[in-house]
């Protein structure tokens, strides 16, 4: 049976960043990858992500991936007028609109090149440490009996579009628009595509409407700033619903495991922290596990404290950002988000997760 210093469950940005960092620290690493079947059409990377990609040593292959530059954001938030924030003076350069599948594949190739062993769950192995990078499912942590606290019921309804004709779309910005029942996001993607996402509460009337193709298009047509970006496009497939609420594990580590990325803490997409936070937590988790294996008893508690402190700061910043939108004081969506995070937090119900990788001694 093969033996490793560390096994990592989940090969998204957090898992691959953790694996690459550990391998470069001289650790033997097994990266367990199982395709979820959930589409990842695209996401945005803020300028600060450039620094992380350079630190991880993957900037060169990233630049070869054909991702699109993002030179700023424009948002209608608080009133109907679009206000722009450009990245021209950002110390880390511009951001990116990425093809998520292409991005994840690049990270897995870099992990393999660093000496990480890639395999699928179900193959016997031994490891001294187990890192949970299985996303919001948090398979390892749940198998250890750890519960998750969720904040709200924000749900994303994603629709992918492609250009109708050969005409180019010159837009290089991310567009965000608040509406009475939630908010919208749209951005270009590589390959002549564009992503449109509607965010609302899972059990609202508009969520029911957004699950249907015709309902989604009705809601989209009501937007003032997002719909015009899609006039030259046609929709590909049907809208896809995905959880988008903030959430975090009540316990981030045990005697022989810890969690990173969305498995540990998942962010509201409004924060633009998703991939960047996943990569950063994966890298910090790697350093903590490496130091723990060297006998540093403070390494894992220090990592957990750093994660918890960052999450609390993020939650209050998120509330402040939502509270800046005051046009619809009677809307359940906006009224709830003006309250403290604790008001609308609750434990997720117990689940029966699929078999997790061996571990969970503590």
N, C-alpha and C positions, 0 to 999 in steps of 0.2 A: 504494500500500500504506500503510495507516494506521501512524503511528509514535507510540510512547508512551515515557515515561520508564521505566515499570515495567509488566510483565505479571505477573499472579498466577494460577497454575494451582491451581484449587480454590476453591470459594466456600462453604466451611463457616465456622465461627466464626473460625478463624485467618485465612483468606483475606479474609473481609469486613472484619474488624477492621483488617488490614493495609491494605486498599484505602481504607477510610474515613480512616484516619490519614494516609496518603500524599496523598489528595486534599485534605485540609484543610491539608496542608503546601505545597500549590500544585503538586503533581506530577500529570502526566497518567497515568492508570492504566487498564489493561485487565484486567478480571476474567473469567477463563475458567471457565465453569461447565458441568459435564457431570453429569447425574443418574446416580448409581451404581445405582439400583434397590434399594439396601440399605435396609431400613426403619430409621427412627430414631424409635421410638415415644415416647421420653421420657428425661429425665435429671434429675439434681438439681444445683442451683447452691448452693454454700455462701454464707454471708453476705458474705464478702469479694468475691464477684462483683458486688455492688451498687456497690462503689466503681469497679470496672472499667467497668461499664455507664454510670455517670455520667461518667467520664473520657472515654469514647468518644462521649458525647453521645447515647446511644440509650435512656436510662432511660424517658423519656416514652412512646415507642412500645412499649417492652417492657411497661410497666405496663398498657397498653391491650390486651395480647395474651391476657388471660384465664388466665394461669398461676396455679398454686396456691401459697399460702405454705407453707413448711416451717418449723415452729417448733422443730425439734430432731431428734436421732437417738436411737434406742434399739437396744442391741445385746446379744446373748448371746455373749460372747467371753471365753473363759477358764473359764467355768462356765455352768450352765443358766439363770442368772437374767438377766433383762433389766435393763440399767442405762441410764438416760436422761441425755442431755446436751441442755439446752435453749439456745436462742439469745436468750433474753429479755434477757440482759445483753451480748450481742455488740455491739460499737461500730458495726458496719455494718448492724444490723437482722437480720431473719430471712432464711432461705434460700428456695429456690423448688423446686417440682416442675414441670418445664416440658414442654410439648408441643414436642418437638425440631423437627419440620418447621415448625411455626408460628414458632418462634424463628429458625430459619435463614432463612425467607422474610422476616421482619422485617429482619434484618441486610442481606440483599441489596437490599431496598427502600431502606434508609438509605444504602447504598453508591451506588445509582443517584441518589438525591437529592443526594448530595455531589458528583456529577459524574463518577462512575466509569462507564466504558463496560463493558457486560456482553456477552459473546459466548460461543460454544461453541468448544472446540478444533477445529482443522482449517481455520480461516479465516486467511489470510495476514496477518501483521502484523510490525512491527519494534519492538523494545524494547531499552533500554540495560541493563535489569536484569530478571531472572526470579526470582520467588519461588515455591518449591515448598510448596504447602499442600494437597497431594493425599492427606493422611491417611497411614495406615500403608503404603499402596502406594508412597509416595515416588517417583512416576513420574519426575520430573525428575532427582532425585539418582541413581536407578538407571540412567537413561539416560546419566548422566555417569560411570558405573562405580563409584559409591559403594556400599559394602556396609552392611548393617544388623546390629547386634548385638542379640540377643534374650536375655531373661532368663526362662527357664521356658517352659511351654506352657499357661499359664492360658487357658481358653476359657469364654466366657459363653454360656449357653443361656437365651434370652429367651422369655418367654411373655406375651402380652397378654390381659387379662381385662376384661369389662364387667359392670356390675351386672345382676343378674337381674331386679330389680324397681325401682320408683321410689325405694325407701328410700335415704336418703343415707348415705354413709360419712363420719363426722366426723373420721377419723384425719388428723392433720396432721404426722406424724412419718415419718422413714425408719427401717425396721426391718432389722437385719442379724443373721444367725444363723449361727454356725460349726457345722459338722457334721464327722463323721470324714473325709469325702472331699472337703471343700471348704467353701464358705459360700454363703449365700443373701441376697438383697436383695429388698425389696418396698417400693413407694411408690405412692400415688395419683397419677393423672394427670388433667388436665382432661377434661371430657366424660364423667364417670362410669366411667372406666377405671382399671385398676391394672396395674402392671408387676411381674412376678416374674422374677428372674434367679438361675440356679444357676451357680456358678463352680467349675470343677474342671479337672484336667489333661486335655489333649486326647486322650491315648491311654489313659486309664484305663477300667476296666470301667464305672464310673458314667457316663462321657461317652458310651459306646456306648448305655447305657440311656436317657440324657437326650435323645438324638436322636429317640427314638420317643415318640409321644404318651402311650401307656400307661405307658412307663417313666418319663417325666417326672412324671406324676401319682403314680406310686408313690413316687418320691423326694420329691416335695413333701409327700405325706401323712405322711412320716416326720418332718417338721420339727415342732418344738414351738411355735414362735412365728410363723412365716411362714404356715403353712397356715390358722390361724384367721382371718387377715385376708382370705382369699379365699373364705370360706364363702358370702358373699352374691353371689359373682361366677360367671360362666361364661367359659370360655376362648374366645378368638377365634383361629382358625387353629392352626398347629402351632408347636412350639418352633423357634427360629432360633439357629443357632450362629454366634458371632462371636469373633475373637481378642481377648483381653483382657490378654495378657502385657505386661510392660514391655519397651520396646525403644528403640533410638536409633541414629541414623546415626553411622558412624565419622568422617565429615567433614560438617560442617554448612554449609559454604559453599565456593564456588569463585570464579573471577575475575569472573563475571558472574551468579552465582546464589547464593541461600541458601535454607534450609528453615526452616519455622516450623510450629507446631502438632504434630499427631501425625506429620506427615512427618518432623519433626526428632526428636521425643521423644514416645513414647506411654507413658502411665501406667497402672498397675494401678488399676482402678475403686475399690479399697478406699481409695485416697488422696483421692477426691472432687475430683481436680485437673483432670479431663478438659477441660471447656469453659473453665473459668477460666484454666487454663494455656495453652490454645490462644489465647484472646483476648489474654492478656498477651504471649505470644511474638509474635503477629501485630503488636501495637502496637510492641513493641521492635524487631522486624524492620523495620517501616516507618521508624522513626527512624534505624536504622542505615543503611538504603539511602539515605534522604534525605541524611544526612551524607556518605555515600560519594560520592554524585553531586555534592556540593559540594566534593569533594576531600579529605575526611578519610580518610586511609589506615588509621587505627586503628579506624574505626567497625565494620567487619565482623568483624575479629578480636576486638574487644571484645564484640560480640554473641555470637559463638561461645563465648568463654570464660565469659560469664555463663550461657549455656545449659548448658554442660558442668558447671560448678560446681553449679548447681541440681539437675542430674540425679544427680550423685554423692551429694548430701545426701539427695535423695528416696530413692534406692536403699537407703541404710542405715537410713533411717526406716521404710521398708517392711519390711525384714527384722526390725527391732525389733518392729513391730506384729504380724507373723505369729508371731514367737517368743513373744509373750505368751500364745498359745493352746497349752497343754501337756497337754491331756487325752488326746491320741492320739499318744504318742511313737513308736509303730510304724507309723503311717500314712505311706505314701510322700508324700502331699500335704504334710503338716505337717513331716515330717522334712527334706525338701528345702528348705523355706522358712525353716528355722532356720539355714541355712548362709549364708555370705557371698554377695553378688550375683555375684562373679566365679566362684564354684564352678559355678553352673548357667547361665552365659552362653555363648553360642556365636554364630558368624556364621550369618546366614541363607544358604541356598544361592543360587547365581547364578540369576537368573530372566531371562526374555526379555520385558521390559515392553512394553506397547503404545507406539506412537509418542508421544514427549513433545514439548511445545512446544520450539521452537528455542532454543538456548542452550548452556550447558555449555562455555564456552571454557576453563575452568580446572579 
